[in-house]
Amino acid sequence: MLSAFVRAFRTPDLRRKLLFTIGIMVVFRIGSFLPTPGVSYPNVQVCIDQTQGANDLIGIVNLFSGGALLQLSVFALGIMPYITASIIIQLLRVVIPKFEELHREGQSGTAKLTQYTRYLTIALAVLQSTTIITIARSGQLFQGCTVDVIPDDSWITLLIMVITMTAGTGLIMWLGELITERGVGNGMSLLIFTSIAASFPGAMWSIAGGAGGGAKFVAVLAVVVLVIALVVFVEQSQRRIPVQYAKRMVGRRMYGGSSTYIPIKINMAGVIPVIFASSLLAVPGLIAQFGDPTAGWVQWVSRYIADPASPWHIAIYVLLIIFFCYFYTAITFNPDEVADNMKKYGGFIPGIRAGRPTAEYLDYVITRITAPGSIYLALVALIPTIVFIALDVSTNIPFGGSSILIVVGVGLETVKQIESQLQQRHYEGFLR
């Protein structure tokens, strides 16, 4: 990995792309600390020191914003509205036939879906910024804080705050697209990577500075390294289904006759099932915060559902991850479409007839391989949490399974992008 970056900096074109990407990341981090107009920045710092932060759902958004949410900064919403909009557009392809037609049209249809994603991102940013400001005004964002983070709650001030946070989300979306077009690619993923990685040093410092800090620091570091190794091993693993293309004559030229394969990853859903499960499991705790603390249902939810150390919480979390893993894989991978494309270009799986039998075989393979993939996701999501509970370390530190999955996955994909561009310029892979 390091050698790839060294060789990339020696290539003028790639060096400009890398420096441009780093510059955008710096701008993104600066925006995470600029306070939104109407927010008292000193009072926000006092509230952060006085409280343990927010509930799990807000904590997830805060993690993906690099801590900008609890700072109530210009980039408080981070990249979450865009992620949510992208997932919704993907899910709507199953419900709305027009979206599926646009997806099959190729580049023009993809551009149209991207435009719809942008519009939905802005709409979600307006909704989420309004919700966050309302929670901050009611004191639910920092429970137990004795100062007011929004001293002036007039409607003009609140409107300016909503517009500013929405504009910040639009700017983040533009910065991500700039990295994709003029940088090393994967713009949105790299911004998420920046947000999560920015929280690591402070979390490690807080562990090392606590009681028994040295031993706990070494234990947490060992767990993180072990989980990273597991993620790298599984994310690089794939089931290769062989595909043979028959020879065919087009005019006076012969085409086909080649052999290739369909790479099927063990974890085809990525980190999406973990995000879905975490968000859905945090909703009951968020609703309970607005209820009477002495009510029986509020105490039951707080004890069995909202508590990360509860066996009920862990069991429901695992079941949700497995469910969403199958659900999202079924949406993103269509065996019928793959089988039709293979049949159209004269491709077939050896021993399997083209058409419907191929689709059934692909569906069988996907169903079988998703089972260990979903269990792997559940283990990666639970191992850090269980170890941190055993070590009596705060479970709010950003070393959860979803964080490690995103950081390692984006890192591997970025290195692949750099190596592919290096091969295009130096052809080292072909000369060896």
N, C-alpha and C positions, 0 to 999 in steps of 0.2 A: 504494500500500500504506500509506504513512504517513498519507495523508489519511483512509483508512478507519479507522485506529486513532484519529486525532484526533476524528473525528466519533463514533466509538463511545464515547470517554471523555466526550463531551458529553451522551450519552444516559444517564440515571440507571440504567436496568435493565441496559444493556450494560456500563456502568462497574462495577456490582456483580459481574457475571459475570467480567469481565476481572480485577478485583482478587482475586476468589475463586480464579481459575485461577492467577494469579501466586503467591498464598499457598500453594496446594498444591504448586507447583513449588519454592518455598523449602523447604517441609517435606521434600520429596523429596530435595533436595540436602543438607539437614542430616542426614538419615538415612544418606546415603552416606558420611559421615565419622564416624558413631558406631561405635566398635569393638565387635565381637561379644564377649560374655563369654568369657574364656579365652584371648583373643588379646593378645599383648604389642604394644601400639601402637608404642612406641619401636623395638622390634626389627623390626617391619614396615617402618618408615621407613628403618632401616639397610639392610634387604634390598633395598628399592626403589632406594636410592642405589648399592648395590654391584653390582646386576645390571641387565640390560636388560629385565627383566620375564619374561613367560611365552611359551609357544609360540603359534602363530598361532590355534589354536582357542580357547585361554583368552583370547588377546588380543581376539578378536571379542566374547566375553562381557564382558570388561572394558570394551570400548568402549561396548557397549549399557548397561552399568551406570554409566557416567560415571566410571570409574576406581575404583568401589567394590569391585570384586572383588579387586584386588591389595591394597586396604586391609583386606580381610577384615572389612568393616563389616556392620551389620545388614542393609543393602540390597545385600549383595554379589552376589546373583544377578540383581538388576535385574529387567527386564521379560522377559528371555529365556525363563523357563519358560512364561509366558503366550503369548508368540509361538509357541513350539514346540507348545504344546497347541492353539492355534487352528489351526495348519497341519495337525496330525495329525487334528483333528476334520473339517477340510475334506477331507482325503484319504480319511478313512474313509467319507465320503458315497458314494464310488465303490464301496467294498467292502461296506458294510453297508446293505442296502435300508432298514432302519428309520430310519437317519439321513437318507436322501434323502426319506423320507416326512415326517419332522419338518420338514425344510427347506421342503417344499412346503405345509405347513399354515399358514404365515404367522407371525404374531406369537407365538402360543402355542408353535409348534414351535421357533421361533428362541430363545425363552426357555428351552426345555428343552435345546437344544444349548448355550446359554450356560452353563447349570448344569453340564452335562457338562464343558465347557471349564474351569470353575473347579475341579472335582474333579481333573481331570487335571493342572491347573497345580500344585496342592498336592502331588500324587504326584510330579511331575517335580521340584518344589522339594526334596522330601526326598531324591530320588536325586541331584540335582546338588549339593546342599549336602554330602551324605556324600562324594561324589567329590572336591569341592574341598578339604574338610578332610583327606581321605586324601592328596591330592597335596601339600597344605601340610605335613603331618606327615612325608612321605617326602623333602621337600626339592626336589621337582620343580617346585613353583610358583615358587621363586626359586633357580635353579641357581647354585651357587657362593657362596651366602650362608653366612656363618660363624656366625650366631646363630640361635636357635630361635624361630620366631614363635608356637609353641604350647608354652610351658614345661611346663604341666600337661596330660599326655595321658591322664588317667584317663577311664574310660568315662562317668562322670557329667558331666565337663566337656565331652566330645565330644558327648554327648546334648543338653546344654543349647545347644551351638553349633548343632547341626542344627535343634533346635526354634526357636531365635532366627532363623536365616536363613530357615527356612520361613515363620515368622510375618511376617518382613519382606517376603517375596514376596506373601503374602496381603494385607498392608497396602498394598503398591504397587498391587495389583490393585483394591483398594477405592478408593484415591485416584484411579486412572484412571477408574473408574466415576463417582466424584463429579464429576470435571471434565466427563464426558459429560453427566451429568444436570443439574448446576447451573452449569456453566461454559460455555465457548464450543464444546464438543463435541470429538470426537476425543481423548478423554482419554489412551488408551494411546499414541497417536501423539505427543502433546505431551510425554509423559514420556520417550519415546525421543529426541525432538528436544532436550529439556533435557539428557539424558545426553551426547549427542554434542556439542552446542554448548558444553557446559561444558569440554570438552577442547581447544577451538580456541585460546583465548588462550595457554595454557601451551605448546602445540605451536609456535605462531608465535613466541613468545618464545625457545624453545629454538633455532629456526632462526636468528633474528636474532642470537643471542648466540654462535653457533658461528663457525668459521673461514670467512671470506668471507661473513659473515652478511648484510650489506647486499644484495649482488647475489643471493644465493640467496633471501633473503626476498622481493625484488621478483619474481624468477622464479616462485617458488611461488605468490605472490599472483596473478600474471597467469594461471597455469595454473588456479587455483581459480576465478577470475572467468570464464575461458573455458569451463570445464566447467559452471559454474552457468548460464551463458547457453545452452549446448547443452541442458542438462536442462530449463530453462524452456521453450525453443522446442519440444522434442519432446514434453514432457509435456502441453503445451497443444494439440498437434496431434491431429487425429482424422479418421477417415473416417466421413462421415455417409451412411448408407444410407437413402434416402427410403422412407417408409411411408405408404400411403394407406388411410384407413378408409372403408368403404362406408356409405352412409346406410341406416338401418333404423328401423322404426317400433316403439316400445315403448308400447303403449296408444294414446294420442292425441298422443304427442310424437315428434318426429323426432330421432334421435341419429346421430352419426357424420358422415361427409362431410368430416372434417378431414385435414390433411396434417401429418406429423411426420417424424422421422428416428430411426434407431438410431445413437448415437454410439459408434464403435469406436476406442479409443485405439491408437496405434502400439505403446505399451508397456502391454499389459493386465496383465502379470504383476507390474508394480511392481518392487520391490527383492528379492522373494523368490528369484528364480533366482541372484542374486549371493550372497545369504546361504547358500543351499543349496550352491552351488559352492565357496564359501570354506570352509564347515564340512566338506564331504566331502574337499576337497583337504588340509585340515589334519590329518585323521585319521591318514594314514601317518606324518607327522612326530611325532604324539603317541605312536603305537605304537613308533616307532624310539627314542624317548627312554628306554623301559623295556628296550631291548635292550643287548647288548654293544657299546660304541662302536667296538671293533676289528673287529666282524663286517662282512663284505662287504656284506650287504644293508642294514645300518644306514647305512654310508657312502654307498651308492648312493642310498638314499631321501633322506638329508640333502643330497646334492649335486644331484640332479636333480628331486626332488619337493618337498622342504621349502623349498628356496632360491627366494625370489620372483624373483630375477634369472635363473633358469635358463630356457632356451627351452622345455624340456619342461614346466616348471611353467606357463609362460604359455600354451602350446598346449593343455594339458589344461584349464586354467582357462577358456579361451574355449569349448572344446567342451562343457564342463559347463554353462556359462551358456546356450549355445544350446539344449542338450537340455532343461534345466529350464524354459527360457522356453516352449518348445512344450508341455512336460508340464503345467506349472501353468496355462497358458492353456486347454488342453483340459479341465482339471478345473473351472475356475471359470466358463467360458463354454460352455453347452450349446446348440448350434444347434437341436436337436430341440425343446427346451423353449421356446425363443424363438419358433420357428415355430408350435408348438401354441398358445401364448398369442395370437399374432397372428391365427391362424385362428379362435380362440374368440371374439375381439372384432371380427371382420370386417375385419382389417387385411391388407394385401398389399403386396408390393414391386412397383412398376410394371414390367411385362414379365416377371414371375416368377409362376408359379402358386403358390397357397397350398398348405401342407402339406409333403410331402417335397421338392419342388423348391426351396422356400424354405430348408429346412434345408441342402440341399446347396450352395446359393448362399452362405449365411452361412458354412458351413464352408470354402468356397473362398476367400472374402474374408479370413477369420481366418487361414488358412494362409499366404496371400500377404502379409498385413500383419505377421504375426509374424516373418517373415524379416528385414526391416529393423529391426524392434523388438529382436530378439535381438542383431543386429550392433551396434546403438546401445548396448545394455546392456554388451556386451563392451568397446566402445570407452571408455565412461564409466568402467568398472571398471579398464581398463588404462592409460589416458592418465596419470592421476596417478602410478601405480606406475612406469611407464617413465621419466617425467620426473624423479621423485625418485631413481631409480637413476642416471640420467645426471648429476644434480646432486650425487650422493653424499650424499643426505639420507636419514635413517632412514625406512624404509617403514612403521614402526609409528605414524607420526603420523596423526591422525584425519581425513585429507583423502582417504581412499580413495573409490572410486566409490560404494560402498554408503552411506557417510556423507553424501556430497553429495546423492545421490538422496533419502535420507530427509529431510534438512534442508530441501531445496528443495520436495519434495513436500508435506511437512507444512505448510510455510509458505504455499504456494499454497492448500492446502485450508482452512487456518485463515482466510486472508483472504476466501475465498469464503463461509465460514460467517458471518463478521462482516458482509460486504456483504449477504448475504441477510437477516440479521436487521435490518440498517439499512433495507433496502427495506420490510420488513414494518412498520416503525415510522414511516418518513418518506415512503415512496412516491415517492422522488425519481426513480427510474427510470421511473415512469409519468407523472410531471408534465412531464418534459423533452420 
